[in-house]
Amino acid sequence: MIFATVNKIPGFILDKLGLLFKLLKERKKEYELFADKLKDKQLRRTVLSLAQETNQYAVELSGQIQIMGGKPGAAEEDGNGMESLLQIIPEENDILASCEVSEKKMIVAYREILNEPFLHENLRKLIRCQLNGLTYAFMQIKLLKTSFHR
């Protein structure tokens, strides 16, 4: 059987993609829980759209991992850790600060993959588009946050 060269990718890159997939699934769950705690309707919708976007990126990444012969790891379904996090972070400002920490973790994960020289161009474009989309979504949250404090 003949395989396209696009499907040949080093195992360590598949591992990094798998970790990014897991991070996206975990953050999706976190954002959904955060949105439930937010009182402001517009901010809640924005955080929920971030959760939806994060889930979409995880699904796209999962498909790419499967095409390349890997198996995306399943994110932990145990929500107890997230629930205890919400008990520690009850205030809206704390939730938004946690979203900022989450943003930094995700940007680092995306940049680590983008720095790989063995990443084929189509996958690189997908990862770059996802990173830009997440950056835009987080920017919306920051703008809403600053508009509330004025």
N, C-alpha and C positions, 0 to 999 in steps of 0.2 A: 504494500500500500504506500502511496506517495503522499506526504504531508506538505502543506504549504509552509514556507519559511516563517510566515507570521505566527504560526502556532508553536514554533520552537522558541521557548523562552527559558532562561535559567531558573532552576528551582527556588533560589533565594529570592528572586523577584516575585514568584508566585506566593511565597511565604509573606513577603511584605504586602502584597495585594490582599492576602487573606487577613492580615492584621488590620489593614485599613477597612476592609469589609466589616470586621467585628467591631471596630471603633464606630463606624457609621451606624450599625444596628444598635449599639449601646446608647449612642447619643440620641437617636430617634426616640427611644423609650424615655430617656431623661427629659427631652424637650416636651414630650407629651405630658409627663408628670408636672413639669414646671408650668406649663400652660394652664393646667387645672388650678394652680395656686394663684395665678395672676388675676387681679381684680379688673384692670383696665381691658376693655373689650378689644381695642385696636392692638394693643400689645399682645394679648392672648392669641389673636388671629395671626399675628406676625410670627410668634414662636411656634404655633401649630403649622404654619406654612414652612417654617424651617425644618420641623420634624418630617413633614411630608417630602420636602426636597431631599433631606438626608436619606430617607427611606428609598426614594427613587434612585439616588446615586448608589446606594448599596445594591439594589436590584441590578442596575447596569453593570456594576463591578462584578457581581456574582456571575452574570452571563459571560463576561469577558474571561473570568477565571475558568469557567467550565469549558469555554471554547478552546482555551489554551491547555486543557487537560488536567486542570487542578480541581480541587473540591473546596468551595468556600466554607469556612468554619461557621458554625451556628453560634450566634451570640447567646450569652447566658439569658435564659428566660426567667431566672429568679429575680423578681422585682423587689425583694426585701431590702436589698442594698440601696435601691433608689428611694424606697419609701422612707428609710431611716435618714437618707440624705435630705429629704424634704422636711423632716422633723427638725433637723439641725438648721436648715435654711428656710425659715418661714417668711421672711420679709421679701418684698418685691425687689428691692435694691440688691439683696443678697442673691436672689435668683438670677438677676441680670448680670451680676458679677461672676456667678458660676458659668453663665453662658459665655462670658468673655474668656474665662479659663479654658473652657471647652473649645472655643474657637482657636486658641493658640495651639492646643494639642492637635487639632485636626489639620491646621496649616502646616505644622511640623511634619506630620505623617505624609501629607500630600507632597511637600517639598522633598522629603527623603526619597520618595519614589521618582519624582521628576528629575532628581539628580543622577539617577541610574543611567549609565551610557548604553546599556543593553535593551532598554525599553524601545519597542518599535514605535514608529511615528504615529500610527493611528491610536494606539493606546495612550501615548503621550498627549495627543490632542484631547482625548476623552478626559484624562486626569486633569489637564489644564482647564478645560471647560467646567468640570466639577468644582475645582478650586475657585475659579472666578465666580461661579454661582453661589457658593457658600460665602465667599467674601462679600458679595453683594447683599445676601440675606442678613449677615451679621451687621453690615453697615446700616441696614434698615432698622434693626433693633437698637443700635446705638443712637441713630437719629431720633427715634421715638423716645428713647430714654432722656436725651437732652432736651427734647421739647416739653417733657413733663416737668422738668426741674426749672423751667423759666417762669 
